[in-house]
Amino acid sequence: MKQQWQEQLPLDNIKSISPVGGGDVNEAFQVKTSEDTYFLLVQRNRDKSFFKAEIAGLDLFEAYHINAPRVIDSGEIHGDAYLLLTFLQEGATGSQRELGQLVAKMHSQQQQDQKFGFDLPYEGGNISFDNSWTNEWVTLFVERRLDHLKDELYYQGLWTDEDVRRYNQVRAVIVDKLEQHNSKASLLHGDLWAGNFMFLEDGTPALFDPAPLYGDREFDIGITTVFGGFTQAFYDEYNQHYPLAHGAETRIEFYRLYLLMVHLLKFGSMYDHSVNRSMEKILTEAY
């Protein structure tokens, strides 16, 4: 890191700033002072508003006693946005059952007016989603997320007219199934894959990197199933505390498709097969 960062971060006696793994969206650093250790996220060439949604999510986690990093500061240094957090020390292992309890606790926090959305949009580097408040989960999920992804995939040349035609068939199934389901506006992590939770040194689970919104909790559960990292003990304990509704297994595939479409847009044709397989599964189960 440049000397100017050490000079402008709101910390005294900085001893070192070292790169660490932080996902594919932000650069991440461990910042050590003479008194403590912090976690620093940097988004190049973006203003400080880039982290507003994540900050809002972490503030909600703190308010509802969801174990997560706490926000220390955020801002902008020489045209780059930053977010400074408490540093959570990862342990070797932990309880998937406690993780299930933690996620169920998060999902039990519901929007008081049962509105879907959030005060801030989703910002994910090369893609954003409109989170404006709405009365219908279908509006938020299908019209503002899936349809937007479809448009971007077509515009980027990753989908053909035939892909769009097939998507529209799948879309009709999704809309029909969701309109039959009584969705509740739960507090969602929004990007709940295995890279966004950890077990601390004492074995307790913690969540981080939220992309918050209020939506159907099956959205988060569906995302957990795509890349692994969540054991059957997690799902058993979650259902013990907050059982999923009838038909959840079918609807969870809709959220798997969403995440796979995001990855197709971000990483290209290596996700073609997975997206097509998910759409085929949705159509096969529908007919």
C-alpha positions as CSV (number, residue, x, y, z in Angstrom):
1,M,0.0,0.0,0.0
2,K,1.2,3.5,-0.7
3,Q,2.5,5.6,2.1
4,Q,-0.5,8.0,1.6
5,W,-2.9,5.3,2.8
6,Q,-1.0,4.9,6.1
7,E,-1.1,8.6,6.5
8,Q,-4.8,9.0,5.8
9,L,-6.4,6.0,7.4
10,P,-8.0,7.1,10.8
11,L,-5.7,4.8,12.8
12,D,-2.7,5.6,15.0
13,N,0.6,3.8,15.0
14,I,0.1,1.7,11.9
15,K,2.8,-0.9,11.7
16,S,1.9,-2.8,8.5
17,I,-0.6,-3.1,5.8
18,S,-0.5,-6.6,4.1
19,P,-2.7,-8.0,1.3
20,V,-5.0,-10.9,2.2
21,G,-7.7,-12.9,0.4
22,G,-10.9,-10.8,0.0
23,G,-12.9,-12.3,-2.8
24,D,-13.2,-11.2,-6.4
25,V,-14.8,-7.8,-6.0
26,N,-12.5,-5.9,-3.5
27,E,-8.9,-5.7,-2.7
28,A,-8.4,-6.7,1.0
29,F,-5.7,-6.0,3.5
30,Q,-4.8,-6.7,7.1
31,V,-3.8,-3.5,8.9
32,K,-1.8,-3.9,12.1
33,T,-1.3,-1.1,14.6
34,S,0.6,-1.2,17.8
35,E,-2.7,-1.8,19.6
36,D,-4.9,-3.9,17.3
37,T,-5.5,-5.5,14.0
38,Y,-8.1,-4.4,11.4
39,F,-9.5,-5.6,8.0
40,L,-9.5,-3.1,5.1
41,L,-11.4,-3.4,1.9
42,V,-10.5,-1.2,-1.1
43,Q,-12.5,-0.6,-4.3
44,R,-10.4,1.1,-6.9
45,N,-11.7,4.1,-8.8
46,R,-15.1,4.2,-7.0
47,D,-16.4,6.8,-4.6
48,K,-17.2,6.0,-1.0
49,S,-20.8,5.3,-1.7
50,F,-19.7,1.9,-3.1
51,F,-19.7,0.4,0.4
52,K,-22.9,2.0,1.7
53,A,-25.0,-1.1,1.3
54,E,-22.5,-3.4,2.9
55,I,-22.1,-0.9,5.8
56,A,-25.9,-0.8,6.2
57,G,-26.0,-4.6,6.3
58,L,-23.3,-4.9,8.9
59,D,-25.0,-2.3,11.0
60,L,-28.2,-4.3,10.9
61,F,-26.2,-7.4,11.9
62,E,-24.8,-5.6,14.9
63,A,-28.3,-4.3,15.8
64,Y,-29.7,-7.9,15.7
65,H,-26.7,-9.5,17.4
66,I,-25.7,-11.4,14.3
67,N,-22.0,-12.2,14.7
68,A,-20.1,-10.2,12.0
69,P,-17.3,-7.6,11.7
70,R,-18.1,-4.2,13.0
71,V,-17.7,-1.1,10.9
72,I,-14.8,1.2,12.1
73,D,-14.7,3.7,9.3
74,S,-15.3,4.2,5.6
75,G,-14.4,6.9,3.1
76,E,-12.3,7.6,0.0
77,I,-8.6,8.2,-0.5
78,H,-7.3,9.5,-3.8
79,G,-10.3,8.3,-5.7
80,D,-10.5,4.8,-4.1
81,A,-13.3,3.8,-1.8
82,Y,-12.4,2.0,1.5
83,L,-14.1,0.2,4.3
84,L,-12.3,-0.4,7.6
85,L,-13.6,-3.2,9.8
86,T,-12.7,-5.1,13.0
87,F,-10.5,-8.1,12.2
88,L,-12.0,-11.5,12.9
89,Q,-9.4,-14.2,13.6
90,E,-10.4,-17.4,11.8
91,G,-10.2,-20.7,13.7
92,A,-9.7,-24.3,12.4
93,T,-13.2,-25.5,12.7
94,G,-16.7,-24.8,14.1
95,S,-20.3,-26.0,14.4
96,Q,-22.4,-26.1,11.3
97,R,-25.4,-26.4,13.6
98,E,-24.5,-23.1,15.2
99,L,-24.2,-21.7,11.7
100,G,-27.7,-22.9,10.9
101,Q,-29.0,-21.2,14.1
102,L,-27.3,-18.0,13.2
103,V,-28.8,-17.8,9.7
104,A,-32.2,-18.7,11.0
105,K,-31.8,-15.9,13.5
106,M,-31.0,-13.5,10.7
107,H,-33.9,-14.6,8.6
108,S,-36.3,-14.2,11.6
109,Q,-35.8,-10.4,11.4
110,Q,-38.5,-9.3,9.0
111,Q,-39.3,-5.9,7.4
112,Q,-42.0,-4.3,9.5
113,D,-44.3,-3.4,6.5
114,Q,-43.5,-6.7,4.7
115,K,-41.9,-4.7,1.8
116,F,-39.3,-6.3,-0.3
117,G,-36.1,-4.5,-1.2
118,F,-33.6,-2.2,0.5
119,D,-32.8,1.5,0.9
120,L,-29.7,1.0,-1.3
121,P,-29.0,-0.8,-4.5
122,Y,-26.8,-3.9,-4.9
123,E,-23.3,-3.0,-6.1
124,G,-21.2,-5.9,-7.2
125,G,-18.3,-4.5,-9.2
126,N,-19.4,-5.0,-12.8
127,I,-23.2,-5.4,-12.1
128,S,-25.8,-3.7,-10.0
129,F,-29.4,-4.4,-9.1
130,D,-32.2,-2.1,-8.2
131,N,-33.5,-2.8,-4.7
132,S,-36.3,-0.2,-4.6
133,W,-39.1,-1.2,-2.2
134,T,-41.9,-3.2,-3.7
135,N,-44.9,-5.2,-2.4
136,E,-44.1,-8.3,-4.5
137,W,-41.1,-10.6,-4.3
138,V,-41.6,-11.5,-7.9
139,T,-41.0,-7.9,-8.9
140,L,-37.7,-7.7,-7.0
141,F,-36.4,-11.1,-7.9
142,V,-37.6,-11.8,-11.4
143,E,-38.1,-8.4,-12.9
144,R,-35.2,-6.6,-11.4
145,R,-32.7,-9.4,-11.0
146,L,-33.3,-12.3,-13.4
147,D,-34.6,-10.2,-16.2
148,H,-31.7,-7.7,-15.8
149,L,-29.2,-10.6,-15.9
150,K,-30.9,-12.0,-19.1
151,D,-30.6,-8.6,-20.8
152,E,-26.9,-8.3,-19.8
153,L,-26.1,-11.8,-20.9
154,Y,-27.7,-11.1,-24.3
155,Y,-26.0,-7.7,-24.6
156,Q,-22.6,-9.2,-23.8
157,G,-23.0,-11.9,-26.4
158,L,-23.1,-14.7,-23.9
159,W,-26.7,-15.6,-24.8
160,T,-28.3,-16.1,-28.2
161,D,-31.9,-15.6,-29.2
162,E,-32.5,-19.3,-28.5
163,D,-31.1,-18.9,-24.9
164,V,-33.5,-16.0,-24.3
165,R,-36.4,-18.0,-25.7
166,R,-35.6,-20.8,-23.2
167,Y,-35.1,-18.3,-20.4
168,N,-38.6,-17.0,-21.0
169,Q,-40.0,-20.5,-20.7
170,V,-38.2,-20.9,-17.4
171,R,-39.3,-17.4,-16.3
172,A,-42.9,-18.3,-16.7
173,V,-42.5,-21.4,-14.4
174,I,-40.7,-19.3,-11.8
175,V,-43.3,-16.6,-11.8
176,D,-46.1,-19.1,-11.5
177,K,-44.5,-21.0,-8.6
178,L,-43.6,-17.8,-6.7
179,E,-47.0,-16.4,-7.1
180,Q,-48.4,-19.5,-5.4
181,H,-45.9,-19.2,-2.5
182,N,-46.4,-16.8,0.5
183,S,-43.0,-15.0,0.6
184,K,-42.1,-13.1,3.7
185,A,-39.7,-10.2,3.7
186,S,-36.8,-11.5,5.8
187,L,-33.4,-9.9,6.3
188,L,-31.1,-11.6,3.8
189,H,-27.4,-11.8,3.6
190,G,-27.7,-11.6,-0.1
191,D,-24.6,-13.5,-1.0
192,L,-24.5,-16.4,1.4
193,W,-21.9,-18.7,-0.1
194,A,-19.1,-20.5,1.9
195,G,-16.6,-17.7,1.2
196,N,-18.8,-15.3,3.3
197,F,-18.9,-17.1,6.6
198,M,-16.1,-18.2,8.9
199,F,-15.6,-20.0,12.2
200,L,-13.7,-17.9,14.8
201,E,-11.0,-19.1,17.1
202,D,-13.6,-20.2,19.7
203,G,-15.5,-22.1,17.0
204,T,-18.5,-19.7,16.8
205,P,-19.7,-18.8,13.3
206,A,-19.7,-15.3,11.8
207,L,-21.1,-13.8,8.6
208,F,-19.4,-11.1,6.5
209,D,-19.6,-9.3,3.1
210,P,-23.4,-8.9,3.1
211,A,-25.3,-7.7,0.0
212,P,-28.4,-6.9,2.1
213,L,-32.0,-6.9,1.2
214,Y,-35.3,-7.9,2.6
215,G,-36.6,-10.9,0.6
216,D,-37.7,-14.5,0.6
217,R,-35.3,-16.4,2.8
218,E,-35.2,-19.3,0.3
219,F,-33.0,-16.9,-1.8
220,D,-30.1,-17.2,0.8
221,I,-30.7,-20.9,1.2
222,G,-30.6,-21.5,-2.5
223,I,-27.2,-19.7,-2.8
224,T,-25.7,-21.9,0.0
225,T,-26.3,-25.0,-2.2
226,V,-24.3,-23.9,-5.3
227,F,-20.7,-24.1,-4.2
228,G,-20.8,-26.3,-1.1
229,G,-19.4,-25.6,2.3
230,F,-22.7,-26.1,4.2
231,T,-23.3,-29.6,5.6
232,Q,-26.6,-31.4,6.2
233,A,-26.2,-30.4,9.9
234,F,-26.5,-26.8,8.8
235,Y,-29.8,-27.4,7.0
236,D,-31.2,-29.7,9.7
237,E,-30.5,-27.1,12.4
238,Y,-31.9,-24.3,10.3
239,N,-35.1,-26.2,9.7
240,Q,-35.3,-27.0,13.4
241,H,-35.4,-23.3,14.2
242,Y,-37.2,-21.9,11.2
243,P,-38.7,-24.7,9.0
244,L,-38.9,-24.1,5.2
245,A,-42.3,-24.1,3.6
246,H,-43.7,-26.9,1.4
247,G,-42.2,-26.9,-2.1
248,A,-38.9,-25.1,-1.0
249,E,-36.8,-27.7,-2.7
250,T,-38.3,-26.8,-6.1
251,R,-38.1,-23.1,-5.5
252,I,-34.5,-23.2,-4.3
253,E,-33.4,-24.1,-7.8
254,F,-34.6,-20.6,-8.9
255,Y,-32.0,-19.0,-6.7
256,R,-29.3,-21.5,-7.8
257,L,-30.1,-20.3,-11.4
258,Y,-29.8,-16.7,-10.4
259,L,-26.3,-17.2,-8.9
260,L,-25.2,-19.2,-11.8
261,M,-26.4,-16.5,-14.2
262,V,-24.4,-14.0,-12.2
263,H,-21.3,-16.1,-12.5
264,L,-21.9,-16.6,-16.3
265,L,-22.0,-12.9,-16.7
266,K,-18.9,-12.3,-14.5
267,F,-16.7,-15.2,-15.6
268,G,-18.0,-16.2,-19.0
269,S,-18.8,-19.5,-20.8
270,M,-17.3,-21.8,-18.2
271,Y,-20.7,-21.5,-16.5
272,D,-22.8,-22.3,-19.6
273,H,-23.3,-25.9,-18.7
274,S,-24.3,-25.2,-15.2
275,V,-26.9,-22.5,-16.2
276,N,-28.4,-24.8,-18.9
277,R,-28.6,-27.7,-16.5
278,S,-30.4,-25.5,-13.9
279,M,-32.9,-24.3,-16.5
280,E,-33.5,-27.8,-17.7
281,K,-34.2,-29.0,-14.2
282,I,-36.7,-26.2,-13.6
283,L,-38.5,-27.0,-16.9
284,T,-38.4,-30.8,-16.2
285,E,-39.9,-30.5,-12.8
286,A,-42.6,-28.1,-14.0
287,Y,-43.8,-30.4,-16.8
